[in-house]
Amino acid sequence: MPSMLDAVVVGAGPNGLTAAVELARRGFSVAVFEARDTVGGGARTEELTLPGFRHDPCSAAHPLGVNSPAFRAMPLTRYGLEWLHADLPMAHPFPDGTAAVLARSVAETAASFGPRDAGTYRRLVEPFLSRWDTLAHDFMSLPLTALPRDPVTLARFGLAGLPPSTWLMRRFRDERAKALFAGLVGHVMAPLDGIATSAVGLVFALAAHARGWPVARGGSQSISDALTAYLTDLGGTVHTGYEVKRLDDLPPARAYVFDTSPTALARIAGFGGHYERYRYGAGVFKIDYALDGPVPWRAPEARTATTVQVAASSAEIGTALRAASRENRAPDTPFLITVQPSVVDPSRAPEGKQVFWAYGHVPNGWTGDLTDAVERQLERFAPGFRDRVLARATAGPPQLAARNANYVGGDIGTGAADGLQLLLRPRLTLHPYATPHPAVFICSSATPPGPGVHGMSGHNAAKAVWRRLRQS
């Protein structure tokens, strides 16, 4: 290791690894330090239940990963990353055995909503889909990391996306479209009536139509391993099992980049109350299952999708999100996001078996057990589900926070995604990756564009870092 590195990155999650890669690609010397024994952050794969069942402890399906401008600019397939696509990116079943779907085809998706909403949906998404790659780059590069390539389309998207999703859903007449769109918003654990929640739903829908909602062959660890292998080939180094408690624990460097929560950064760097107004959002209660066969969904469409949203209506989703985020209670009927990787990747479990996970939203720091409520909800849409369970591994907010220090109180988004904090995080500033120290930067999901395995927070932060390095 050189006596003086150009950059040290703390945290080997997707954003930290992406920041390190972007710096190494430009000739800077980089080292990454990770507290856990393996790289990955929110993109890991482990045997959590039984031998041979490989689960993703957090992220599993990756609509933002396959669409990420940062990942698409890297040769990650050369390092083993392979995206696997199911027949349907996502399904939203209903208790009567029917389902709305988010398909690669806009027409197929619209048709699943019924004739009264099909045209409305097409008119909503088609103007943006033809310009998706440019829009995704502009949207995920904000703020001030790059000039918009298509400012007109970005402005049109802003007009459609800035209002609350409850306003946008008024365009739909029937529950099928409303429920599916409300579920899309729920992926960021934000109440449906928050500012810019329409944009959240639109981004997920457009991402599915553009490139799907795939899983990574072998599990989400494949993404982290590919980034690490690429970084190593570029000359970067990764040190695992190295917990950083203060800046003095790190080797000398011209810049330090933290893929951590803002509060952890403040503690390590001695920033006092710099991030004291930063808010953490609802937590999740997650269950990983080893199953003796596929989930017995009543709706056929749900059997062929990697991601399945589980709720009977948009009102049910809104009630569950509101309970966890604003009423400080676990919902009686949780809205569930579920992923079934074995639909497209049989290597994840022994022959004939499957891995499956589900999570529901709970208050930050909640210590209860949501297992019964989760499984009652699953039984409504997949009768006989419990009979397929071989083993389960449960993780509430305390367990998730212990597994990943960025998940403060079980918040897997590393910060509440509502109000202005959805757009301006971790502080109200035009320079979100900078900190009180000119040589210290933050690149976690607490910075724009926010949660998800896409690496764009790391990519954007790296731009701020290399500009400073070139000036010094």
Buried (B, 14 or more C-beta within 10 A) or exposed (E): EEEEBBBBBBBBBBBBBBBBBBBBBBEBBBBBBBBBEBBBBBBBBBBBBBEBBBBBBBBBBBBBBBBBBBBBEBEBEEBBBBBBBBBBBBBBBBEEEBBBBBBBEBEEBBBBBBEEBBEBBBEBBBEBBEBBBBBBBBBBBBBBBBEBBBEEBBEBBEEBBBBBBBEBBEBBBBBBBBBBBBBBBBBBBBBBBBBBBBBBBBBBBBBBBBBBBBBBBBBBBBBBBBBBBBBEEBEBBBEBEBEBEEBEEBEEBBBBBBBBBBBBBBBBBEBEEBBEEBBBBBBBBBBBBBBEEBBBBBBEBBBBBBBBBBBBBBBBBBBBBBBBBEEEEBBEBBBBBBBBBBBBBEEBBBEEBBBBBBBBBBBBBBEEEBBEBBBBBBBBBBEEBEEBBBEBBBBBBBBBBEBBBBBBBBBBBBBBBBBEBBBBBBBEEEEBBBBEBEBBBBBBBBBBBBBBBBBBBBBBBBBBBBEBBEEE
